[in-house]
Amino acid sequence: MTASGPGPAAGPDAAPSCVRHPDRPTALACTRCGRPACPDCLLPAPVGAHCVDCLAESARTTRTARTVGGAPARATTTPVVTITLIAVNVAVYVLSALSAGSARFNYDSPWVTATWLVPADVAAGEWYRLITAGFLHAGPLHIAFNMIALWVLGRDLELVLGRLRYGLLYGVSLLGASTAVVLLGAPDRPVLGASGAVFGLMGGLVIVLRRLRMSPGPALVTIAINVVLTFTIPGLSVLGHLGGLVAGLAVAAALVHGPGRSRPAAGLLAVGGIAAVLVVLVALRTLTL
């Protein structure tokens, strides 16, 4: 006769065993599937407790909450990209002012003349000017107005679209502004400033407001005022502003309408297509400059 060690009780009145740990008798059960489970396999739920298997299945089948632009919804309300863009613009302005020895005439800095947008220089192979020019400013008032506008427009757009899509809206709008200057501007006239990208945010705001079924009236009035100022104040780049506006409208429409509305990846591909078209237009134009 052999002696038996301690173990789970057997018989019709024995407690059921945990489905994941058969050696653990338990009087507990998952309130979702009803299977017996030990305390290590249960987690509190709004009603009762769910086993780890049910929680894993729920995570696989639950759809991720997304913004109107298709980006995953975030709990944070900090516009990280907008703050970063403002910081970069301000830092570049300060460095140019120190280099030029003047806050008002900072554009005399050799760093500025080496990176502002001149269509003839782009045709000579300096394509980086298409982007770098959007982070340069001529004087304190220029950067102050642009950064205030960037903050007012960008902080809400970033939270609605998500960081990636908002960054694409800004970047492609900047590229659209530079493309318009290269296509239609004077070959030897320098252009600089973030206002083209800011106009793109204005256009994006109109599209997003319509998508949310909110009145775009105030945004349209703001755009109209800025367009009038663009044509009436000497020294402003009409082509840059309008190019950025058109690009911003197109990018925002690709993100919140059409395929991008139901398939976020399709919206991102559409934005990539817009950027590719702009690059091709610049390439074709440089052949004739």
C-alpha positions, 0 to 999 in steps of 0.5 A: 500500500502506497501513501499519497501526498497532499493534492486537490480533493477529488470527488463530486463535491470537489472545487473546480480547477482553474482552466489555466492552472489545473492544480489550483482548485478555485471557487472563482469564475470569470464573469464574462465566459463563466470558466473557473479561474484562480485569483492570479488569472482574474482582473477586476472589471466594471462588473465582476472580474474577467479572466486574462483570456477574455481580456486578451480577446477583448483587446484584439477585437476592440477598435482603436479610438481615432480622431477625425483625421484617422490618427489614434486618439490621445489623452494628452492635450499638449501640442508637441509638434506645434511647440517644437516648430515654434522653438525651432523657428525662434532658435533659428531667428536668434542664431541669425540675429547673433550672426548678423549682429542685429535683431532687425537686420538678421537677414544680413547673416550669411546663414540666411542668404545661404538657406533662403529660397531663390529659385535659381539656386534651387535649379542649381541643385540646392533643393534644401532651400525649399524647406530651410526658407520656411524657418527663416524670418526677416526681423522681429515683427515677421517672426512674431506674427508668424509664430502667434498665428502658428500657435493659434492655428496649430494647437487645435489642429494638432490635437484633432489630426494627431501629431503625424498628420498635423506634421504632414499638413505643415510640411507639405504646405511649406513645400507647396508654398516653395513650389509656387515660388519656384514655378511662378516667381522671379528666378533671382528674388529671395523668399523666406518665412513660415507664412506659407505653411501657416496659410496651409494651416488656415486651409486645413482648418477650413476643411476640418471644420466642415468635416466636423460639421462646424461653421467655417465662417470665422476661419474663412474670414481670417483667410480672406483678411490675410489674403487681402493683406498679402496683396496690399502690404509690400514685401509679402510673398503672394505666391508663397501664401497662395501656394501654401493655402492650396497645398493645405486645402489639398492635404487636409481634404486627403486626410479627412475625406475620401478614402482617408476618412475610413482608411487612415493609411490611404489618407497618408498615401494620398498626402505622399502623392501630393508631396510627390507631385510638388517635387516633380513640378519643381524638378520640371521647372528647374530644367527651364531656369 
